[in-house]
Amino acid sequence: MHAIVSGAGVAGLALAGRLALDGWTVDVIERARAPRASGYLIDFFGPGFEAAERLGLLPALRARAESYGELRSVDAEGRVRGRLPISLVEQAVAGRYLTILRPRIVEALQASLPEGVRIRWGAQVETAHDDGARVQVLLSDGERLEGDVLVGADGVGSRVRQLLWGPHGQFVRPLADLLAVAWTGDDPELAADLGGRVAMQVELDRQLLVAPLEGSGVTGFAVLRGIPPARARAAIAGMGALGRRAVRGIREPYVDHVAQTVVEPWVRGRVVLLGDACAAVSLVAGQGASLAIAGAEKLAEELAWARHPHDVTVGLAAFERDWRPTVEREQARGRRAAAAFAPHTRLELEANRALWRAAAIPGVAHLVARAAGGVTKAS
Ligand SMILES: Cc1cc2nc3c(=O)[nH]c(=O)nc-3n(C[C@H](O)[C@H](O)[C@H](O)COP(=O)(O)OP(=O)(O)OC[C@H]3O[C@@H](n4cnc5c(N)ncnc54)[C@H](O)[C@@H]3O)c2cc1C
């Protein structure tokens, strides 16, 4: 059996690896010419953590994870207003949690790919035709492929979805007028001052997180409400001491509106969407990568037993039937998280500050840690 997967991201590589273990050959088509080095910090826990363990990926992920001692809440003057030991956040999820850069997840998935997977860099699907028994695909480099299934694991702006479902705008739902900005850079001075701790600042309609990376790197993540992309940098700098220092390191940032993808159905004949292409929960939910891996495992399980073209369409239908309820539940949680992220009123801001002050009280910190859910998307 042969799968054609558009997108060598988290979902695409997890699926390719698992299908190849079941004897499938897999062509992965990736638009980028090479793996991207830059990225953003991911809280990795939940269903994807469990799936990664079953897939034998945890050692490779752990080896590439970042390690922090403390999450600090700071104010506009740079004064520390609250502290939360990361060990408490980890305890809240029984140690089943990692903080890791997205490119390191992709690297770990790629490093563990078995024989039978071929990645075609710098190409994309130009046309796809499903004749009922096979899918014929023409690539942008002129090559033609034929497979039993075509998987669109090509992210929020999915090419496969655009070709076979329709224009982007129909499926992408911006949330709460939030803009996300994420970047990695080199800033030895800021990295040294952070000293293994994550700094977070929450203000009205904006939130900033800055963390050191191994060596002298620094990563930043800001969520801004009601700010157009062109004003993002100034808005972050305007947050005060941490913001002014953080923007020095911004190079080629990720800048996009916080959004979900809602697609119905996920399956058309022998073409299926996977991960953010159909099920983005929004980055403030801190579950997208986790769900991408868990969804990939689920899809691979449904396809594993396919020996005949008809089995594939049965497997795809079972995947959507069984996996959609989990995604819809997490999307509902994601909408609530977006509404609550970056406090919108003085009252919400004061409540957030009170929570951080409470974290200093012995016995209360573990409750705050549980409420935080993760480190990089805590608020
Ligand atoms: C700033 C930020 C912070 C986040 N934080 C978290 C977090 O804390 N926890 C968490 O679990 N998730 C988080 N997420 C979400 C997570 O990154 C995504 O949900 C996850 O990466 C989705 O995986 P995917 O494989 O579906 O898509 P992606 O990882 O986006 O991969 C898609 C792949 O398809 C490729 N591609 C795109 N277009 C084409 C094309 N035309 N042809 C071929 N290939 C193409 C891309 O280059 C990419 O390699 C965050 C996201 C952002 C942006």
Ligand as a Chemical Component Dictionary entry (heavy atoms), coordinates in Angstrom:
data_LIG
# 
_chem_comp.id                   LIG 
_chem_comp.type                 NON-POLYMER 
_chem_comp.pdbx_formal_charge   0 
_chem_comp.three_letter_code    LIG 
# 
loop_
_chem_comp_atom.comp_id 
_chem_comp_atom.atom_id 
_chem_comp_atom.alt_atom_id 
_chem_comp_atom.type_symbol 
_chem_comp_atom.charge 
_chem_comp_atom.model_Cartn_x 
_chem_comp_atom.model_Cartn_y 
_chem_comp_atom.model_Cartn_z 
_chem_comp_atom.pdbx_ordinal 
LIG C1  C1  C 0 3.259  30.259 18.069 1  
LIG C2  C2  C 0 2.657  28.886 18.214 2  
LIG C3  C3  C 0 2.678  28.242 19.442 3  
LIG C4  C4  C 0 2.130  26.956 19.596 4  
LIG N1  N1  N 0 2.186  26.331 20.799 5  
LIG C5  C5  C 0 1.729  25.072 20.932 6  
LIG C6  C6  C 0 1.826  24.381 22.188 7  
LIG O1  O1  O 0 2.272  24.935 23.192 8  
LIG N2  N2  N 0 1.411  23.082 22.244 9  
LIG C7  C7  C 0 0.927  22.434 21.141 10 
LIG O2  O2  O 0 0.613  21.225 21.242 11 
LIG N3  N3  N 0 0.782  23.067 19.960 12 
LIG C8  C8  C 0 1.164  24.369 19.827 13 
LIG N4  N4  N 0 1.050  25.021 18.637 14 
LIG C9  C9  C 0 0.330  24.360 17.526 15 
LIG C10 C10 C 0 1.187  23.367 16.780 16 
LIG O3  O3  O 0 2.402  23.933 16.338 17 
LIG C11 C11 C 0 0.393  22.886 15.585 18 
LIG O4  O4  O 0 -0.907 22.532 15.974 19 
LIG C12 C12 C 0 1.072  21.658 14.979 20 
LIG O5  O5  O 0 2.358  22.014 14.515 21 
LIG C13 C13 C 0 0.214  21.127 13.853 22 
LIG O6  O6  O 0 0.920  20.135 13.163 23 
LIG P1  P1  P 0 0.642  19.924 11.602 24 
LIG O7  O7  O 0 1.601  18.877 11.173 25 
LIG O8  O8  O 0 -0.808 19.751 11.370 26 
LIG O9  O9  O 0 1.019  21.309 10.914 27 
LIG P2  P2  P 0 2.430  21.970 10.843 28 
LIG O10 O10 O 0 3.282  21.587 11.979 29 
LIG O11 O11 O 0 2.162  23.417 10.579 30 
LIG O12 O12 O 0 3.091  21.326 9.538  31 
LIG C14 C14 C 0 2.605  21.564 8.253  32 
LIG C15 C15 C 0 3.724  21.241 7.261  33 
LIG O13 O13 O 0 3.196  21.367 5.935  34 
LIG C16 C16 C 0 4.092  22.115 5.164  35 
LIG N5  N5  N 0 3.353  22.743 4.073  36 
LIG C17 C17 C 0 2.621  23.870 4.128  37 
LIG N6  N6  N 0 2.094  24.113 2.909  38 
LIG C18 C18 C 0 2.507  23.121 2.106  39 
LIG C19 C19 C 0 2.287  22.827 0.744  40 
LIG N7  N7  N 0 1.587  23.641 -0.051 41 
LIG N8  N8  N 0 2.833  21.701 0.223  42 
LIG C20 C20 C 0 3.598  20.900 1.011  43 
LIG N9  N9  N 0 3.852  21.144 2.313  44 
LIG C21 C21 C 0 3.305  22.242 2.842  45 
LIG C22 C22 C 0 4.718  23.099 6.140  46 
LIG O14 O14 O 0 5.937  23.616 5.630  47 
LIG C23 C23 C 0 4.906  22.205 7.347  48 
LIG O15 O15 O 0 6.096  21.484 7.292  49 
LIG C24 C24 C 0 1.550  26.310 18.468 50 
LIG C25 C25 C 0 1.518  26.953 17.222 51 
LIG C26 C26 C 0 2.061  28.239 17.090 52 
LIG C27 C27 C 0 2.009  28.906 15.737 53 
# 
loop_
_chem_comp_bond.comp_id 
_chem_comp_bond.atom_id_1 
_chem_comp_bond.atom_id_2 
_chem_comp_bond.value_order 
_chem_comp_bond.pdbx_ordinal 
LIG C1  C2  SING 1  
LIG C2  C3  SING 2  
LIG C2  C26 DOUB 3  
LIG C3  C4  DOUB 4  
LIG C4  N1  SING 5  
LIG C4  C24 SING 6  
LIG N1  C5  DOUB 7  
LIG C5  C6  SING 8  
LIG C5  C8  SING 9  
LIG C6  O1  DOUB 10 
LIG C6  N2  SING 11 
LIG N2  C7  SING 12 
LIG C7  O2  DOUB 13 
LIG C7  N3  SING 14 
LIG N3  C8  DOUB 15 
LIG C8  N4  SING 16 
LIG N4  C9  SING 17 
LIG N4  C24 SING 18 
LIG C9  C10 SING 19 
LIG C10 O3  SING 20 
LIG C10 C11 SING 21 
LIG C11 O4  SING 22 
LIG C11 C12 SING 23 
LIG C12 O5  SING 24 
LIG C12 C13 SING 25 
LIG C13 O6  SING 26 
LIG O6  P1  SING 27 
LIG P1  O7  DOUB 28 
LIG P1  O8  SING 29 
LIG P1  O9  SING 30 
LIG O9  P2  SING 31 
LIG P2  O10 DOUB 32 
LIG P2  O11 SING 33 
LIG P2  O12 SING 34 
LIG O12 C14 SING 35 
LIG C14 C15 SING 36 
LIG C15 O13 SING 37 
LIG C15 C23 SING 38 
LIG O13 C16 SING 39 
LIG C16 N5  SING 40 
LIG C16 C22 SING 41 
LIG N5  C17 SING 42 
LIG N5  C21 SING 43 
LIG C17 N6  DOUB 44 
LIG N6  C18 SING 45 
LIG C18 C19 SING 46 
LIG C18 C21 DOUB 47 
LIG C19 N7  SING 48 
LIG C19 N8  DOUB 49 
LIG N8  C20 SING 50 
LIG C20 N9  DOUB 51 
LIG N9  C21 SING 52 
LIG C22 O14 SING 53 
LIG C22 C23 SING 54 
LIG C23 O15 SING 55 
LIG C24 C25 DOUB 56 
LIG C25 C26 SING 57 
LIG C26 C27 SING 58 
# 
